């Protein structure tokens, strides 16, 4: 089985992974001023109008829905993190608002009482990724979203539903893979929910896999509240980060296996490279991790086993 196939199998845990969010710009030379970037050096996910009731979500908290496509336009209403919206129209021009480059989108939102609102949101606030789960095991459902930040990070936010704004959201940033290989800042994200019964606690799984020869990664994000108290804002954390490489003739893949009853997991890493004689050398290493306070820490690594093929 090839490393590419191993990677495909490892990432095919959920149909949600078919969705992708990306935000990049051409890398700057050392000391180069970011303000000199032109709008056409940015590449980002563009959303299309939809006939569905709602197919996207608000990825930030307290997003202002505006009457017209402008940062100073009147506010129609304010939307919470995770609010479902339907895209009616995408603005024709890409614009810079604050530190973001994107389009304005006209959207429709229906609140919990059935009242419908139409207005405009800037594209950086929208995401296809909204996850709901009891991340902190307090019996209540939290909401998590994933967006790309203005400084080209993958930002995971978790909202505690029974805490009032403005301090009801905890966030953590992930560095996208492939930046050095592709000479860009930023990258892509594919997202799925790992259930608590699978991992011992619910996790947001973020895969950053460029469509080119480069490094790639899987990151798990946890959300914990000390003592499991209800109505208290917890903390989103990087529970585990694992990385691989697809750069022929060198390949590195990984497989994560959870042991929920033991509150741990095992990562099996497989590296394939050529030696000086052109022979393929395959090494495998198994590492065990233990879960504590929402973070998986290494407790034991086996010695690497090597196999050489002509």
C-alpha positions in Angstrom: 0.0 0.0 0.0 1.5 3.3 -1.1 2.0 6.3 1.4 -0.5 8.3 -0.7 -3.2 5.6 -0.3 -2.4 5.3 3.4 -3.0 9.1 3.7 -6.2 8.8 1.8 -7.5 6.1 4.1 -6.4 7.9 7.2 -8.3 11.1 6.2 -11.5 9.4 4.9 -13.2 9.2 8.3 -16.2 11.5 7.4 -18.0 12.9 4.4 -17.5 16.3 6.0 -13.9 16.2 4.9 -15.1 16.8 1.3 -15.7 20.4 2.3 -12.7 22.7 2.3 -11.9 26.2 3.4 -8.7 28.0 2.2 -7.1 31.4 2.4 -3.7 32.2 1.1 -1.5 35.0 -0.3 1.9 35.0 -2.0 4.7 34.8 0.6 6.6 38.0 1.3 10.3 38.4 1.1 12.1 39.0 4.4 11.4 42.6 5.5 8.8 43.2 2.7 5.8 45.3 3.7 2.5 43.3 3.7 0.6 46.4 2.6 2.3 46.1 -0.8 0.3 42.9 -1.6 -2.2 43.4 -4.4 -5.7 42.0 -4.2 -5.0 39.5 -6.9 -2.2 37.8 -4.9 -4.9 36.4 -2.5 -6.7 33.1 -3.1 -9.7 32.1 -0.9 -12.8 30.1 -0.8 -15.7 31.6 -2.7 -19.3 30.7 -1.9 -22.1 30.4 -4.4 -25.8 31.5 -4.0 -28.0 28.6 -2.9 -31.6 27.6 -3.0 -31.2 25.7 0.3 -32.6 27.0 3.5 -29.1 27.5 4.9 -25.8 26.1 3.7 -23.2 28.2 5.5 -22.7 29.5 9.0 -21.4 32.5 10.8 -17.8 31.6 12.0 -17.3 34.5 14.3 -19.3 35.7 17.3 -21.3 39.0 17.2 -21.2 39.4 13.4 -23.0 42.5 12.2 -25.4 41.9 9.3 -25.4 45.1 7.3 -28.0 46.8 5.1 -25.5 47.2 2.2 -22.0 45.9 1.3 -19.9 48.2 3.4 -18.1 48.1 6.7 -19.8 51.4 7.8 -23.3 50.4 6.6 -26.2 50.3 9.0 -26.6 47.1 11.1 -29.7 45.1 10.5 -29.1 42.6 13.3 -26.2 40.9 15.1 -25.6 37.2 14.5 -24.1 34.7 17.0 -21.3 32.2 16.2 -22.8 29.2 14.3 -25.8 31.0 13.0 -27.0 29.4 9.8 -27.3 31.6 6.7 -28.3 31.2 3.0 -26.2 33.0 0.4 -28.4 35.1 -2.0 -25.7 37.0 -3.9 -21.9 37.4 -4.0 -20.5 40.8 -4.6 -18.6 41.0 -7.9 -15.5 42.7 -6.6 -12.9 41.4 -4.2 -12.2 44.1 -1.6 -10.0 44.6 1.5 -11.8 45.2 4.7 -9.5 45.6 7.7 -6.8 43.0 7.2 -9.0 40.6 5.1 -9.4 40.3 1.4 -12.7 38.8 0.3 -16.1 39.4 -1.2 -19.3 40.8 0.4 -22.2 38.3 0.5 -25.9 39.0 0.7 -27.4 36.4 3.0 -30.7 35.5 4.6 -30.9 34.6 8.3 -34.0 33.2 10.2 -33.8 33.5 14.0 -35.2 31.0 16.5 -38.6 32.9 16.6 -39.0 32.6 12.8 -38.1 36.2 12.0 -36.2 36.5 8.7 -33.5 39.0 8.1 -31.6 39.9 4.9 -28.3 41.7 4.8 -24.6 41.6 3.9 -21.7 39.8 5.6 -18.0 40.0 4.5 -16.7 36.6 3.3 -14.2 36.1 6.2 -17.1 35.6 8.6 -18.6 32.7 6.7 -17.7 29.0 7.0 -19.1 25.6 5.9 -17.9 24.2 9.2 -20.2 24.2 12.2 -19.9 21.4 14.7 -22.1 20.8 17.7 -21.2 18.5 20.6 -20.7 18.2 24.4 -17.0 19.0 24.2 -16.5 19.5 27.9 -18.8 16.6 29.1 -21.1 18.9 31.1 -24.3 17.6 29.5 -24.7 20.7 27.3 -24.0 21.1 23.6 -21.3 23.6 22.6 -20.9 25.0 19.1 -17.6 25.0 17.3 -16.7 26.8 14.0 -13.6 27.0 11.9 -12.5 30.0 9.8 -9.3 31.4 8.4 -7.8 34.3 10.3 -6.4 37.5 8.8 -2.9 36.4 9.7 -3.3 33.2 7.7 -4.0 30.8 10.6 -6.8 28.2 10.9 -8.9 29.5 13.8 -11.2 27.1 15.8 -13.7 28.8 18.0 -15.9 27.1 20.6 -19.0 28.9 22.0 -20.3 28.1 25.5 -24.1 28.5 24.9 -25.2 29.6 28.4 -22.5 32.3 28.9 -23.5 35.9 27.8 -21.3 37.8 25.3 -18.7 39.1 24.9 -16.9 36.4 26.9 -18.6 33.3 25.7 -16.1 32.1 23.0 -12.7 30.5 23.3 -10.4 30.1 20.3 -7.2 28.5 19.3 -5.1 28.9 16.1 -3.5 26.2 13.9 -0.7 26.7 11.4 -1.6 25.5 8.0 0.6 23.0 6.2 2.4 23.4 2.9 3.3 27.1 3.2 7.0 26.7 2.6 6.6 24.2 -0.2 4.1 26.3 -2.0 5.6 29.8 -1.3 2.4 31.1 0.3 1.1 32.3 3.6 -1.9 30.5 4.8 -3.4 27.2 3.5 -6.4 25.0 3.7 -8.6 23.2 6.2 -10.9 20.2 6.2 -12.9 19.6 9.3 -14.8 16.9 11.1 -16.1 16.0 14.5 -14.5 13.1 16.5 -17.2 11.8 18.8 -16.6 11.4 22.5 -17.2 7.7 22.4 -14.3 7.4 19.9 -11.7 9.5 21.5 -12.7 9.7 25.2 -13.9 13.3 24.6 -15.3 15.2 21.6 -12.6 16.7 19.4 -12.5 19.0 16.4 -10.3 17.3 13.8 -8.7 19.7 11.3 -6.8 18.3 8.3 -4.5 20.7 6.3 -3.6 18.8 3.2 -2.4 20.9 0.2 -3.1 19.5 -3.3 0.6 19.4 -4.1 3.8 17.8 -2.9 4.4 19.2 0.5 4.0 18.6 4.2 0.5 18.0 5.6 -1.0 17.7 9.1 -3.9 16.6 11.3 -4.7 18.6 14.4 -7.2 17.8 17.2 -8.7 20.6 19.2 -10.3 20.0 22.6 -12.4 22.2 24.8 -12.4 21.8 28.6 -13.9 23.5 31.6 -12.2 23.0 35.0 -14.4 20.8 37.1 -16.9 20.4 34.3 -19.0 23.3 35.6 -22.0 24.4 33.6 -22.3 28.0 32.4 -18.6 28.7 32.6 -16.4 29.5 29.6 -13.7 26.9 29.2 -10.6 26.8 27.0 -10.0 25.5 23.5 -6.7 23.7 23.3 -4.4 22.0 20.8 -4.9 18.4 22.0 -2.5 16.8 19.4 -0.7 17.8 16.2 0.7 15.2 13.8 2.5 15.9 10.5 3.4 14.0 7.4 5.3 14.6 4.1 4.5 13.8 0.5 7.6 14.8 -1.5 8.8 11.9 -3.7 10.9 10.0 -3.2 10.3 10.8 0.5 7.0 10.0 2.1 5.8 10.1 5.7 2.4 9.0 6.8 0.6 8.5 10.1 -2.3 6.7 11.6 -4.1 7.7 14.8 -5.9 5.1 16.9 -7.8 6.2 19.9 -8.2 4.2 23.1 -11.1 5.9 24.9 -11.3 3.5 27.9 -7.6 4.1 28.6 -7.9 7.9 27.9 -5.1 7.7 25.4 -4.2 7.1 21.8 -1.4 5.6 19.6 0.2 7.2 16.6 1.9 4.9 14.1 4.3 6.9 11.8 5.7 5.4 8.6 8.6 7.0 6.7 9.8 5.9 3.3 12.9 7.3 1.7 15.8 6.3 -0.6 19.3 5.6 0.7 22.5 6.5 -1.2 22.3 3.3 -3.3 18.7 4.1 -4.4 17.1 1.4 -2.3 13.8 2.2 -0.5 14.1 2.3 3.3 10.9 2.1 5.3 10.8 2.8 9.0 7.9 2.5 11.4 7.5 4.0 14.8 4.7 3.6 17.3 4.1 6.3 20.0 1.6 6.2 22.8 -0.1 9.3 24.3 -2.1 9.9 27.5 -4.9 12.3 27.8 -4.9 14.9 30.6 -6.8 18.2 30.8 -7.7 18.1 27.2 -4.2 17.4 25.9 -2.6 14.2 24.6 1.0 13.9 25.9 3.6 11.4 24.8 4.2 8.7 27.4 6.1 6.0 25.4 7.8 5.7 22.0 8.9 2.4 20.6 12.2 2.0 18.7 11.9 2.4 15.0 11.8 -0.7 12.9 13.4 -0.5 9.4 12.8 -2.4 6.2 14.9 -2.1 3.0 13.6 -2.9 -0.5 15.7 -3.1 -3.6 
